[in-house]
Amino acid sequence: MVETLFETFGTGKRVMMLLESKSPYGGPQSLDGVCKNLKMNNRNARSILSRLFLKGKIDRVGIAVYRAKGDDREYDSSKPYYK
């Protein structure tokens, strides 16, 4: 059985926890990063990120790159993924 990051929470909460996380794989994320870290399909991740953005909970800082509202960390495309 494959362990999923923050698997006991709903999908929106899991995305927020990933974006707010101080762990090496957390913080600002690309769409692809969200998919890989949370083992989600692209369509589901896009939908959740879009809803969180429209609710004002996250900021879009680039093309398909997001971070939690108030987080000033820069996106790092070379950071590791959760395994």
NUFILUM-871010 format. One record per residue: residue number from 1; residue in one letter; chain; x, y, z of N, C-alpha, C in turn. Coordinates in Angstrom, 2 decimals. Layout:
BEGIN
<nr = NUM, rest = A, kette = A, n.xx = X, n.yy = Y, n.zz = Z, ca.xx = X, ca.yy = Y, ca.zz = Z, c.xx = X, c.yy = Y, c.zz = Z>
...
***
This chain:
BEGIN
<nr = 1, rest = M, kette = A, n.xx = 0.84, n.yy = -1.18, n.zz = 0.00, ca.xx = 0.00, ca.yy = 0.00, ca.zz = 0.00, c.xx = 0.88, c.yy = 1.24, c.zz = 0.00>
<nr = 2, rest = V, kette = A, n.xx = 0.57, n.yy = 2.20, n.zz = -0.84, ca.xx = 1.34, ca.yy = 3.43, ca.zz = -0.97, c.xx = 0.83, c.yy = 4.46, c.zz = 0.03>
<nr = 3, rest = E, kette = A, n.xx = 1.74, n.yy = 5.04, n.zz = 0.79, ca.xx = 1.36, ca.yy = 6.09, ca.zz = 1.74, c.xx = 1.16, c.yy = 7.39, c.zz = 0.99>
<nr = 4, rest = T, kette = A, n.xx = 0.09, n.yy = 8.11, n.zz = 1.32, ca.xx = -0.21, ca.yy = 9.38, ca.zz = 0.69, c.xx = -0.04, c.yy = 10.49, c.zz = 1.72>
<nr = 5, rest = L, kette = A, n.xx = 0.58, n.yy = 11.58, n.zz = 1.31, ca.xx = 0.82, ca.yy = 12.72, ca.zz = 2.19, c.xx = -0.49, c.yy = 13.32, c.zz = 2.67>
<nr = 6, rest = F, kette = A, n.xx = -0.61, n.yy = 13.50, n.zz = 3.99, ca.xx = -1.80, ca.yy = 14.09, ca.zz = 4.62, c.xx = -3.09, c.yy = 13.37, c.zz = 4.23>
<nr = 7, rest = E, kette = A, n.xx = -3.02, n.yy = 12.04, n.zz = 4.11, ca.xx = -4.15, ca.yy = 11.29, ca.zz = 3.56, c.xx = -5.42, c.yy = 11.32, c.zz = 4.40>
<nr = 8, rest = T, kette = A, n.xx = -5.36, n.yy = 11.70, n.zz = 5.66, ca.xx = -6.56, ca.yy = 11.71, ca.zz = 6.49, c.xx = -7.39, c.yy = 12.97, c.zz = 6.34>
<nr = 9, rest = F, kette = A, n.xx = -6.93, n.yy = 13.92, n.zz = 5.53, ca.xx = -7.65, ca.yy = 15.18, ca.zz = 5.34, c.xx = -8.31, c.yy = 15.23, c.zz = 3.97>
<nr = 10, rest = G, kette = A, n.xx = -9.25, n.yy = 16.15, n.zz = 3.79, ca.xx = -9.87, ca.yy = 16.38, ca.zz = 2.49, c.xx = -8.86, c.yy = 16.95, c.zz = 1.52>
<nr = 11, rest = T, kette = A, n.xx = -9.17, n.yy = 16.92, n.zz = 0.23, ca.xx = -8.20, ca.yy = 17.33, ca.zz = -0.77, c.xx = -7.81, c.yy = 18.80, c.zz = -0.69>
<nr = 12, rest = G, kette = A, n.xx = -8.76, n.yy = 19.68, n.zz = -0.45, ca.xx = -8.44, ca.yy = 21.10, ca.zz = -0.32, c.xx = -7.52, c.yy = 21.36, c.zz = 0.86>
<nr = 13, rest = K, kette = A, n.xx = -7.79, n.yy = 20.71, n.zz = 1.97, ca.xx = -6.96, ca.yy = 20.85, ca.zz = 3.17, c.xx = -5.56, c.yy = 20.28, c.zz = 2.91>
<nr = 14, rest = R, kette = A, n.xx = -5.48, n.yy = 19.17, n.zz = 2.20, ca.xx = -4.18, ca.yy = 18.57, ca.zz = 1.88, c.xx = -3.34, c.yy = 19.53, c.zz = 1.04>
<nr = 15, rest = V, kette = A, n.xx = -3.95, n.yy = 20.19, n.zz = 0.06, ca.xx = -3.22, ca.yy = 21.15, ca.zz = -0.77, c.xx = -2.74, c.yy = 22.31, c.zz = 0.08>
<nr = 16, rest = M, kette = A, n.xx = -3.61, n.yy = 22.85, n.zz = 0.95, ca.xx = -3.21, ca.yy = 23.96, ca.zz = 1.81, c.xx = -2.07, c.yy = 23.56, c.zz = 2.75>
<nr = 17, rest = M, kette = A, n.xx = -2.15, n.yy = 22.37, n.zz = 3.31, ca.xx = -1.09, ca.yy = 21.90, ca.zz = 4.20, c.xx = 0.24, c.yy = 21.78, c.zz = 3.45>
<nr = 18, rest = L, kette = A, n.xx = 0.21, n.yy = 21.32, n.zz = 2.21, ca.xx = 1.42, ca.yy = 21.21, ca.zz = 1.41, c.xx = 2.00, c.yy = 22.60, c.zz = 1.14>
<nr = 19, rest = L, kette = A, n.xx = 1.16, n.yy = 23.54, n.zz = 0.73, ca.xx = 1.63, ca.yy = 24.89, ca.zz = 0.42, c.xx = 2.17, c.yy = 25.62, c.zz = 1.65>
<nr = 20, rest = E, kette = A, n.xx = 1.61, n.yy = 25.33, n.zz = 2.82, ca.xx = 2.04, ca.yy = 25.98, ca.zz = 4.06, c.xx = 3.19, c.yy = 25.26, c.zz = 4.75>
<nr = 21, rest = S, kette = A, n.xx = 3.48, n.yy = 24.04, n.zz = 4.33, ca.xx = 4.48, ca.yy = 23.21, ca.zz = 4.99, c.xx = 5.88, c.yy = 23.82, c.zz = 4.90>
<nr = 22, rest = K, kette = A, n.xx = 6.62, n.yy = 23.68, n.zz = 5.99, ca.xx = 8.02, ca.yy = 24.13, ca.zz = 6.04, c.xx = 8.98, c.yy = 22.99, c.zz = 5.70>
<nr = 23, rest = S, kette = A, n.xx = 8.46, n.yy = 21.82, n.zz = 5.38, ca.xx = 9.30, ca.yy = 20.66, ca.zz = 5.05, c.xx = 10.00, c.yy = 20.90, c.zz = 3.70>
<nr = 24, rest = P, kette = A, n.xx = 11.03, n.yy = 20.13, n.zz = 3.39, ca.xx = 11.78, ca.yy = 20.32, ca.zz = 2.14, c.xx = 10.90, c.yy = 20.24, c.zz = 0.89>
<nr = 25, rest = Y, kette = A, n.xx = 9.84, n.yy = 19.45, n.zz = 0.91, ca.xx = 8.98, ca.yy = 19.31, ca.zz = -0.26, c.xx = 7.79, c.yy = 20.26, c.zz = -0.22>
<nr = 26, rest = G, kette = A, n.xx = 7.63, n.yy = 21.03, n.zz = 0.84, ca.xx = 6.50, ca.yy = 21.94, ca.zz = 0.99, c.xx = 6.77, c.yy = 23.33, c.zz = 0.46>
<nr = 27, rest = G, kette = A, n.xx = 5.80, n.yy = 24.22, n.zz = 0.65, ca.xx = 5.94, ca.yy = 25.60, ca.zz = 0.22, c.xx = 5.34, c.yy = 25.81, c.zz = -1.16>
<nr = 28, rest = P, kette = A, n.xx = 5.70, n.yy = 26.91, n.zz = -1.82, ca.xx = 5.15, ca.yy = 27.19, ca.zz = -3.15, c.xx = 5.35, c.yy = 26.00, c.zz = -4.09>
<nr = 29, rest = Q, kette = A, n.xx = 4.31, n.yy = 25.71, n.zz = -4.86, ca.xx = 4.30, ca.yy = 24.51, ca.zz = -5.69, c.xx = 3.81, c.yy = 24.80, c.zz = -7.10>
<nr = 30, rest = S, kette = A, n.xx = 4.34, n.yy = 24.05, n.zz = -8.03, ca.xx = 3.77, ca.yy = 24.04, ca.zz = -9.38, c.xx = 2.60, c.yy = 23.06, c.zz = -9.37>
<nr = 31, rest = L, kette = A, n.xx = 1.79, n.yy = 23.13, n.zz = -10.40, ca.xx = 0.70, ca.yy = 22.17, ca.zz = -10.54, c.xx = 1.25, c.yy = 20.75, c.zz = -10.53>
<nr = 32, rest = D, kette = A, n.xx = 2.33, n.yy = 20.54, n.zz = -11.25, ca.xx = 2.97, ca.yy = 19.22, ca.zz = -11.31, c.xx = 3.46, c.yy = 18.78, c.zz = -9.92>
<nr = 33, rest = G, kette = A, n.xx = 4.00, n.yy = 19.72, n.zz = -9.16, ca.xx = 4.47, ca.yy = 19.42, ca.zz = -7.81, c.xx = 3.33, c.yy = 18.98, c.zz = -6.90>
<nr = 34, rest = V, kette = A, n.xx = 2.19, n.yy = 19.66, n.zz = -6.99, ca.xx = 1.02, ca.yy = 19.27, ca.zz = -6.20, c.xx = 0.60, c.yy = 17.85, c.zz = -6.57>
<nr = 35, rest = C, kette = A, n.xx = 0.55, n.yy = 17.58, n.zz = -7.87, ca.xx = 0.16, ca.yy = 16.24, ca.zz = -8.34, c.xx = 1.09, c.yy = 15.17, c.zz = -7.81>
<nr = 36, rest = K, kette = A, n.xx = 2.39, n.yy = 15.39, n.zz = -7.92, ca.xx = 3.37, ca.yy = 14.39, ca.zz = -7.48, c.xx = 3.40, c.yy = 14.23, c.zz = -5.97>
<nr = 37, rest = N, kette = A, n.xx = 3.39, n.yy = 15.33, n.zz = -5.22, ca.xx = 3.46, ca.yy = 15.26, ca.zz = -3.77, c.xx = 2.23, c.yy = 14.63, c.zz = -3.15>
<nr = 38, rest = L, kette = A, n.xx = 1.06, n.yy = 14.94, n.zz = -3.69, ca.xx = -0.18, ca.yy = 14.45, ca.zz = -3.09, c.xx = -0.78, c.yy = 13.28, c.zz = -3.86>
<nr = 39, rest = K, kette = A, n.xx = -0.07, n.yy = 12.81, n.zz = -4.88, ca.xx = -0.54, ca.yy = 11.68, ca.zz = -5.70, c.xx = -1.97, c.yy = 11.92, c.zz = -6.20>
<nr = 40, rest = M, kette = A, n.xx = -2.16, n.yy = 13.08, n.zz = -6.83, ca.xx = -3.45, ca.yy = 13.47, ca.zz = -7.39, c.xx = -3.33, c.yy = 13.51, c.zz = -8.90>
<nr = 41, rest = N, kette = A, n.xx = -4.45, n.yy = 13.37, n.zz = -9.57, ca.xx = -4.40, ca.yy = 13.54, ca.zz = -11.02, c.xx = -4.45, c.yy = 15.04, c.zz = -11.34>
<nr = 42, rest = N, kette = A, n.xx = -4.00, n.yy = 15.38, n.zz = -12.53, ca.xx = -3.87, ca.yy = 16.78, ca.zz = -12.94, c.xx = -5.20, c.yy = 17.52, c.zz = -12.90>
<nr = 43, rest = R, kette = A, n.xx = -6.23, n.yy = 16.91, n.zz = -13.37, ca.xx = -7.56, ca.yy = 17.55, ca.zz = -13.43, c.xx = -8.06, c.yy = 17.91, c.zz = -12.03>
<nr = 44, rest = N, kette = A, n.xx = -7.93, n.yy = 16.99, n.zz = -11.10, ca.xx = -8.37, ca.yy = 17.22, ca.zz = -9.73, c.xx = -7.55, c.yy = 18.35, c.zz = -9.08>
<nr = 45, rest = A, kette = A, n.xx = -6.23, n.yy = 18.31, n.zz = -9.25, ca.xx = -5.36, ca.yy = 19.33, ca.zz = -8.66, c.xx = -5.68, c.yy = 20.71, c.zz = -9.24>
<nr = 46, rest = R, kette = A, n.xx = -5.87, n.yy = 20.81, n.zz = -10.55, ca.xx = -6.21, ca.yy = 22.09, ca.zz = -11.19, c.xx = -7.50, c.yy = 22.65, c.zz = -10.63>
<nr = 47, rest = S, kette = A, n.xx = -8.49, n.yy = 21.80, n.zz = -10.46, ca.xx = -9.78, ca.yy = 22.22, ca.zz = -9.93, c.xx = -9.65, c.yy = 22.76, c.zz = -8.50>
<nr = 48, rest = I, kette = A, n.xx = -8.93, n.yy = 22.05, n.zz = -7.67, ca.xx = -8.76, ca.yy = 22.46, ca.zz = -6.28, c.xx = -7.96, c.yy = 23.76, c.zz = -6.19>
<nr = 49, rest = L, kette = A, n.xx = -6.86, n.yy = 23.86, n.zz = -6.94, ca.xx = -6.06, ca.yy = 25.08, ca.zz = -6.93, c.xx = -6.88, c.yy = 26.28, c.zz = -7.42>
<nr = 50, rest = S, kette = A, n.xx = -7.67, n.yy = 26.07, n.zz = -8.44, ca.xx = -8.52, ca.yy = 27.14, ca.zz = -8.96, c.xx = -9.52, c.yy = 27.62, c.zz = -7.91>
<nr = 51, rest = R, kette = A, n.xx = -10.16, n.yy = 26.68, n.zz = -7.22, ca.xx = -11.12, ca.yy = 27.05, ca.zz = -6.17, c.xx = -10.46, c.yy = 27.78, c.zz = -5.01>
<nr = 52, rest = L, kette = A, n.xx = -9.29, n.yy = 27.29, n.zz = -4.60, ca.xx = -8.56, ca.yy = 27.95, ca.zz = -3.50, c.xx = -8.13, c.yy = 29.36, c.zz = -3.91>
<nr = 53, rest = F, kette = A, n.xx = -7.74, n.yy = 29.54, n.zz = -5.16, ca.xx = -7.35, ca.yy = 30.86, ca.zz = -5.67, c.xx = -8.56, c.yy = 31.79, c.zz = -5.68>
<nr = 54, rest = L, kette = A, n.xx = -9.69, n.yy = 31.32, n.zz = -6.19, ca.xx = -10.89, ca.yy = 32.16, ca.zz = -6.25, c.xx = -11.41, c.yy = 32.53, c.zz = -4.86>
<nr = 55, rest = K, kette = A, n.xx = -11.19, n.yy = 31.66, n.zz = -3.88, ca.xx = -11.58, ca.yy = 31.95, ca.zz = -2.49, c.xx = -10.60, c.yy = 32.88, c.zz = -1.80>
<nr = 56, rest = G, kette = A, n.xx = -9.45, n.yy = 33.16, n.zz = -2.44, ca.xx = -8.46, ca.yy = 34.05, ca.zz = -1.87, c.xx = -7.54, c.yy = 33.40, c.zz = -0.85>
<nr = 57, rest = K, kette = A, n.xx = -7.47, n.yy = 32.08, n.zz = -0.85, ca.xx = -6.62, ca.yy = 31.36, ca.zz = 0.10, c.xx = -5.20, c.yy = 31.18, c.zz = -0.38>
<nr = 58, rest = I, kette = A, n.xx = -5.00, n.yy = 31.23, n.zz = -1.70, ca.xx = -3.67, ca.yy = 31.07, ca.zz = -2.27, c.xx = -3.45, c.yy = 32.15, c.zz = -3.33>
<nr = 59, rest = D, kette = A, n.xx = -2.17, n.yy = 32.39, n.zz = -3.64, ca.xx = -1.78, ca.yy = 33.32, ca.zz = -4.70, c.xx = -1.22, c.yy = 32.54, c.zz = -5.87>
<nr = 60, rest = R, kette = A, n.xx = -1.47, n.yy = 33.05, n.zz = -7.07, ca.xx = -0.86, ca.yy = 32.50, ca.zz = -8.28, c.xx = 0.38, c.yy = 33.36, c.zz = -8.54>
<nr = 61, rest = V, kette = A, n.xx = 1.55, n.yy = 32.76, n.zz = -8.51, ca.xx = 2.80, ca.yy = 33.53, ca.zz = -8.64, c.xx = 3.51, c.yy = 33.28, c.zz = -9.97>
<nr = 62, rest = G, kette = A, n.xx = 2.92, n.yy = 32.51, n.zz = -10.82, ca.xx = 3.47, ca.yy = 32.21, ca.zz = -12.14, c.xx = 2.49, c.yy = 31.31, c.zz = -12.87>
<nr = 63, rest = I, kette = A, n.xx = 2.87, n.yy = 30.90, n.zz = -14.06, ca.xx = 2.00, ca.yy = 30.00, ca.zz = -14.81, c.xx = 1.98, c.yy = 28.66, c.zz = -14.10>
<nr = 64, rest = A, kette = A, n.xx = 0.80, n.yy = 28.30, n.zz = -13.58, ca.xx = 0.59, ca.yy = 27.03, ca.zz = -12.84, c.xx = 1.51, c.yy = 26.90, c.zz = -11.63>
<nr = 65, rest = V, kette = A, n.xx = 1.81, n.yy = 28.02, n.zz = -10.96, ca.xx = 2.62, ca.yy = 28.02, ca.zz = -9.74, c.xx = 1.86, c.yy = 28.78, c.zz = -8.67>
<nr = 66, rest = Y, kette = A, n.xx = 1.73, n.yy = 28.17, n.zz = -7.49, ca.xx = 0.90, ca.yy = 28.71, ca.zz = -6.42, c.xx = 1.64, c.yy = 28.71, c.zz = -5.09>
<nr = 67, rest = R, kette = A, n.xx = 1.21, n.yy = 29.62, n.zz = -4.20, ca.xx = 1.71, ca.yy = 29.61, ca.zz = -2.83, c.xx = 0.59, c.yy = 30.09, c.zz = -1.91>
<nr = 68, rest = A, kette = A, n.xx = 0.71, n.yy = 29.73, n.zz = -0.65, ca.xx = -0.29, ca.yy = 30.11, ca.zz = 0.35, c.xx = -0.29, c.yy = 31.63, c.zz = 0.51>
<nr = 69, rest = K, kette = A, n.xx = -1.45, n.yy = 32.19, n.zz = 0.75, ca.xx = -1.59, ca.yy = 33.63, ca.zz = 0.96, c.xx = -0.69, c.yy = 34.06, c.zz = 2.11>
<nr = 70, rest = G, kette = A, n.xx = 0.09, n.yy = 35.11, n.zz = 1.90, ca.xx = 0.97, ca.yy = 35.62, ca.zz = 2.94, c.xx = 2.34, c.yy = 34.97, c.zz = 3.00>
<nr = 71, rest = D, kette = A, n.xx = 2.55, n.yy = 33.91, n.zz = 2.23, ca.xx = 3.85, ca.yy = 33.23, ca.zz = 2.21, c.xx = 4.76, c.yy = 33.99, c.zz = 1.27>
<nr = 72, rest = D, kette = A, n.xx = 5.93, n.yy = 34.38, n.zz = 1.74, ca.xx = 6.84, ca.yy = 35.16, ca.zz = 0.90, c.xx = 7.97, c.yy = 34.31, c.zz = 0.30>
<nr = 73, rest = R, kette = A, n.xx = 7.93, n.yy = 33.00, n.zz = 0.50, ca.xx = 8.96, ca.yy = 32.13, ca.zz = -0.07, c.xx = 8.82, c.yy = 32.09, c.zz = -1.59>
<nr = 74, rest = E, kette = A, n.xx = 9.96, n.yy = 31.99, n.zz = -2.25, ca.xx = 9.99, ca.yy = 31.88, ca.zz = -3.71, c.xx = 9.81, c.yy = 30.41, c.zz = -4.11>
<nr = 75, rest = Y, kette = A, n.xx = 9.25, n.yy = 30.21, n.zz = -5.29, ca.xx = 9.11, ca.yy = 28.86, ca.zz = -5.83, c.xx = 10.47, c.yy = 28.33, c.zz = -6.24>
<nr = 76, rest = D, kette = A, n.xx = 10.76, n.yy = 27.10, n.zz = -5.87, ca.xx = 12.02, ca.yy = 26.46, ca.zz = -6.20, c.xx = 11.71, c.yy = 25.17, c.zz = -6.98>
<nr = 77, rest = S, kette = A, n.xx = 11.97, n.yy = 25.20, n.zz = -8.26, ca.xx = 11.64, ca.yy = 24.05, ca.zz = -9.10, c.xx = 12.53, c.yy = 22.84, c.zz = -8.85>
<nr = 78, rest = S, kette = A, n.xx = 13.62, n.yy = 23.02, n.zz = -8.10, ca.xx = 14.54, ca.yy = 21.91, ca.zz = -7.86, c.xx = 14.30, c.yy = 21.20, c.zz = -6.53>
<nr = 79, rest = K, kette = A, n.xx = 13.27, n.yy = 21.59, n.zz = -5.78, ca.xx = 13.06, ca.yy = 20.93, ca.zz = -4.49, c.xx = 12.56, c.yy = 19.50, c.zz = -4.66>
<nr = 80, rest = P, kette = A, n.xx = 12.82, n.yy = 18.68, n.zz = -3.67, ca.xx = 12.44, ca.yy = 17.26, ca.zz = -3.76, c.xx = 10.93, c.yy = 17.07, c.zz = -3.62>
<nr = 81, rest = Y, kette = A, n.xx = 10.47, n.yy = 15.92, n.zz = -4.06, ca.xx = 9.06, ca.yy = 15.54, ca.zz = -3.91, c.xx = 8.93, c.yy = 14.56, c.zz = -2.75>
<nr = 82, rest = Y, kette = A, n.xx = 7.73, n.yy = 14.54, n.zz = -2.16, ca.xx = 7.43, ca.yy = 13.58, ca.zz = -1.10, c.xx = 7.41, c.yy = 12.18, c.zz = -1.71>
<nr = 83, rest = K, kette = A, n.xx = 8.03, n.yy = 11.22, n.zz = -1.02, ca.xx = 8.05, ca.yy = 9.84, ca.zz = -1.55, c.xx = 7.32, c.yy = 8.91, c.zz = -0.63>
***
